[in-house]
Amino acid sequence: MSFKNLVGQNELRSLLFSALTENKLSHSVLLTGPSGSGKKSWGRALSMAVLCSCRVAGEPCMECISCRSFLNGNHPDFFELSPDGRNIKIDQIRSLRQKFYLQGSKKVCMINQAEVMTAEASSSLLKLLEDPPDDLHFILLARQPRLLFDTIVSRCQRYVLKPLDCSDITRLLLDKKQLSEEKASLVARISGGLPGYAFELADDEHFEGRFEEVKTLAYNLATGCDSAQQLLSWARYLSDREDLTIFLELLGMIYRDGMIQNLCVDKSMNWLADIDSVSLEDSVMLINSVIYELNNTNVNRRLLLEKLLVLLQRRFSKCQKSSGFGSSRLEKPIILNPV
Amino acid sequence: MSYLSLYRRRRPLNFKDMTGQEHITRTLSNALCSDHLAHAYLFCGPRGTGKTTAAKILSRAMNCEQYPVAEPCGKCVPCKNIAAGVSIDVIEMDAASNRGIDEIRELRERSRFASGESRYKVYIIDEAHMLTPEACNAFLKTLEEPPPNVVFILATTDPSRLPSTIVSRCQRFDFHLLTVDQIRQHLEHILEQENWQADSEAVTLIARLADGSLRDALGILEQCSAYEEEKIEATQVRIVTGATMIETIGTLVKAAVENDLDTGLSIIEQVVYSGRDLNLFIRDLTFIFTRLLLENESNGKQAGSNAHGFEQVVSRYHGKVEKHLLLDAVELLHEVSSELRHAHFPQYILEVAFIRLIRLLHGRLKPVSVLYSAAVEQPDPDTAKITQNAEMTADRQKAEDTREGKAQSEAERHERSRAADAEKRPGPAEDTSDVAGKEAVENHTAKFKEAWPRILQEIKRRQKSTAAWLDPAVLGECRGNMVRLEYSSEYTIHQIRILENSHRKTVEEVFSAFCGVPVTIKAEIVEGEVKRSSASGKAEPVTDPDSASDSAPDVGPKEEKERPKTNKSTGAEEAMELFGGNLIDSE
């Protein structure tokens, strides 16, 4: 739970340590990073360090009563707020509010997923964040600062958790898991620099099978060899799957690789060489926006997927006609390794 | 007492200490001097522009013992009490938490009581836009005709959400975003007071990153000051705020202007994985292009001024890109920044944007050379699953048959599928040996032959003269990472020239780019007639068993031209039959 146990993030570590040791930590801190980057662990370590009265060089002492009760999960002055259902609601903040004004020692309020606060909840925090009672610290955790109100962000000291480098994750996977090199690098690319997600994917036994399926779909869409009926059944099949996001991420990655390969001197290796770059660019953007909608809005998954598949196929079929090649040059997908 | 944030510690206590907003401070000071106070004020404006500060100063000034004065004296009892937040007559209310009708009813009740020790009873209602519609309506009558000596000051970031009935009852003041210069001046003032050191580039950068908000600026400054260094420097500011380093952005702009996809793509990857703030990154890029556009408009009269640290980049590329292209580029970058908001793959979005930017600036893309083409092929053991793709995995003969069935320019098709197959086979070998130069190149021998016209074309594009010297050469065997070029004895001069440094370099670059490993070339005079046909890939000499069996390869216009050099073989006629065209004497 202390900073010692957390790996990487050396920039953040030194920033936090200097703020803690020089006693310049603001009363409201905003910690951002993609989900799975360890925000919660860092937030808890920071809370513990703030609450500990006898910390050594930024690290909580782990021995005093504050640290021990924190580790036991019953620190009376540590408040953690998490979404109730989909959002963090104004009543949750109101009910905590009364405790903030109690006299006593330092208090820390950590807000998980601050980006899902309702507009009312965020606004009701504004005055508190700006002028909190003495010895009250706020630690807000969010994926992206831009998902919060400007007025909230402007009141906080901002710290960022970085994703790990692709090659670092590959190495990590090769060290800790028995993976082939290709799979490791593939997983590392999909994970987007998040070690937790990468390990989860690496342990997933369906990964290869899914990847094959994705390749099949990518190929069929690009050649336009599926009938409308088949596309709709693809959509129905996919919409029931729980791993839809990963599936679409892989699909996006395949087309993106095709796009990059299309720009290479030697296109002959590229199974998507017939498809012009603009279509591939559009398809990457389209898949991106679909994943966003799936994860952030309340949509009918099946309808969305049907739309996606039909649009993609239509996009590709247009450029097949114009290039006059038909589908003969299409080979099975070749996935690039990162550089 | 815990540490008090800089923006709270340094909140101005007088109108004259407020930076910017002169249109407001002057009006209010004059109103105070002449005792012409309104009973309701509405302060609106973006975050960090001084709404709450102005409200606090105003409430002190109107209760100051020396009233009417332009500024609160800061010495009398009411001034001190209000500043300390212990006055019973100045009530700061958080409308976002107390937003219901019940709270407003209570406020209405309490406002009827006369003020205690001060002249005016002041209600500062912050975040007023969060009041519910019922609360607003319940408030209307009180706001219009409050009891004597009661003043309401409403502050909000979003006046459009207030009902117009509220707005029309108040004296409205709009706070503006601060300019970079104003923020910079204020920061310098603060630095002096706090006794901190900072170089001017850092201060300008903070001022720019603060986006017009003084609170943001002070927050960044404070965070930087906690960084261990003695003096605040620009790199520190960039680390703290997640802004991309200026050199990185400069390199990307360079890549865009010079049509260099390789560099651009690798920079994007680097930026994404170093956790930089991508919105800031795009904003900086947009800023540079906007600046370039403005410089173009003003004909370079103010080149480099107001570039906020990007002077070098701007002056370097000033005038290099046409105006209408710049306009489009700026528009494209704007679109990207809104797309980033909904990004699931920020890296891909930026890549697509960069590719589009280059296409926009240059019309076409210069192909990526080394970066991605060297990628290791992935062996696909389990291809049977790929539906309707059987021909890809079936044996070659079968594949050919199916394709012949389609009966469209067979010859070309054949060659393509062959070449693809030929490349496929060495694939796994490459995997295991990674990029052992020798093997890699040998595996590419067949590919070189097949792609010889394209290599020539690429060289021609880079350097016409090199292509001319290379033209009569024949591609020999490739051993190790050595590519052998054969010239017949009549082309001695060509052979000598091609080995000259500049030409040699170009040729080697293109070959290296093609196979992804460094390649050196060797040019030799070969006695007897050189079979030029091998260069064009036609009727392959028996150098490579793979391509030897190939009948009709990729034939471009170049080959047509060269055909007369070979004997008018049956091959030529056959090709003419297939593709049409004439025999041209190239001499």
Interface residues (C-beta under 8 A of the other chain):
Chain A: E11 S14 L15 S18 A19 E22 N23 K24 L25 S26 H27 G33 I90 I93 R94 R97 K106 E120 S123 S124 L125 L126 K127 L128 E130 D131 D134 D135 P145 R146 D150 T151 S154 R155 C156 Q157 R158 V160 L161 K162 P163 L164 D165 C166 E182 G192 G193 E208 E212 E213 K215 T216 Y219 N220 T223 C225 E249 G252 R256 M259 I260 Q261 L263 C264 V265 D266 S268 M269 S277 E281 V284 M285 N288 S289 I291 Y292 N295 N296 G326 S328 R329 E331 K332 P333 I334 I335 L336 N337 P338 V339
Chain B: M1 S2 Y3 S5 R8 P46 R47 G48 T52 D94 A96 S97 R99 D126 E127 H129 M130 T157 S213 R215 D216 G219 E222 Q223 S225 A226 Y227 E228 I239 V240 T241 G242 L261 L265 S266 E269 V272 Y273 S274 G275 D277 N279 E339 R341 H342 A343 H344 F345 Y348 I349 E351 V352 I355 R356 L365 P367 V368 S369 L371 Y372 S373 A375 V376 E377 Q378 D380 D382 T383 K385 I386 T387 Q388 N389 M392 T393 R403 K406 Q408 R413 R416 S417 A419 A420 E423 K424 D431 K447 E450 A451 R454 E458 V510 A513 F514
